[in-house]
């Protein structure tokens, strides 16, 4: 059917449309049945599952209880710039009880594992070696769930700063348990209690104050109380999470870093999340494929296999995957190549097709009623902190109705950044710009990712539109 005749059919169905407009799923289905077709909408996730199913790989195989073994927690370190994230990751590296024998953690491969004594057991913890929430959220925007626990670093002499809050919001949006590392306690004027006090405002209540968040005072510089911090990570993991995986199956996981090395070709650090990765395995990571030729750990040692939560550098891929790409072991090389090729074709398709808005105020009410979402996640950006606060207060006053949640998952002053957009992608959020905009590249990126940005310069107008959206009464913008 040509566009004009489709528009005519739609018109008779009571829908106004233009030839270039994208339609929602219901309208598509209706249009299909009118024209005598049965139309099925396939999401990219379903497409991916189907692709793997056609090769007899089940991405969602439910594991039998008896096959599950405990796995180490995977930790990301976040916090304000200069509060000591890098220094802390170094100090933790040195606290590894096994490093003595192995010659220390010498290689930066993007992640490392340390071993600690915990309640008489040898326990491992995996650290993502790229500090900050930017990389974390960018990976999450691509669908990768890498981190189990966040360490929020706050310098005791500086206290809570804007990026502390941003990191906190990103961790909370991902539902991660948080351990607070109160750093720089060696510095004159360090005031750890003030940090505890400040963070209560953000729902991080210290155990000492009757809450359930562990605050650990450390000095990354002096290596002081690093063991206490690691202990807190394990206690938090054991209390809040059930971290188990099946090591006895083909491996799956995520690429966390990759580059092209002159001598070694494509080198990718992957984090194994299920199964065991072995030399000789045929793998696909994103659209890269190959056979595992060699694996190196963070000590620069060759390893023959990698079990769940273990990061390893993999040699043998034909091209370089992107950070956040999932990897799976395929039954053989040929299958690996075919999957990679199909993924590449699907990527091209997706780039061509204009992405539907992930969530938009216009059809918010429909999505709520259909039970597709229960929460309206908002990210607020404004020109001055006063207006952001006033807007937030007003939004939280809105009567959202039963069974619906309105959450403000991030707020800040300044233009809308790539980081904000990635968080919106990862959390299906709408961004509100109050007297600020997404500029150039960022606006394009939001468009490409299907993130809705709404611009306002009057608070009551923002409130009114969101109230209308919740009731399904927002008039479409043309
Ligand atoms: P990042 O930006 O959060 O990664 O911060 P860095 O790890 O680069 O640390 C910023 C600065 O603070 C550096 O000069 C560090 O040496 C210093 N620093 C980090 N931790 C401590 C600490 O525990 N005590 C003191 N006195 N200085 C620290």
Boltz pocket constraint, residues with backbone or C-beta under 6 A from the ligand:
constraints:
  - pocket:
      binder: B
      contacts: [[A, 79], [A, 80], [A, 81], [A, 82], [A, 83], [A, 84], [A, 85], [A, 86], [A, 87], [A, 88], [A, 131], [A, 183], [A, 184], [A, 185], [A, 186], [A, 187], [A, 218], [A, 219], [A, 220], [A, 221], [A, 222]]
      max_distance: 6.0
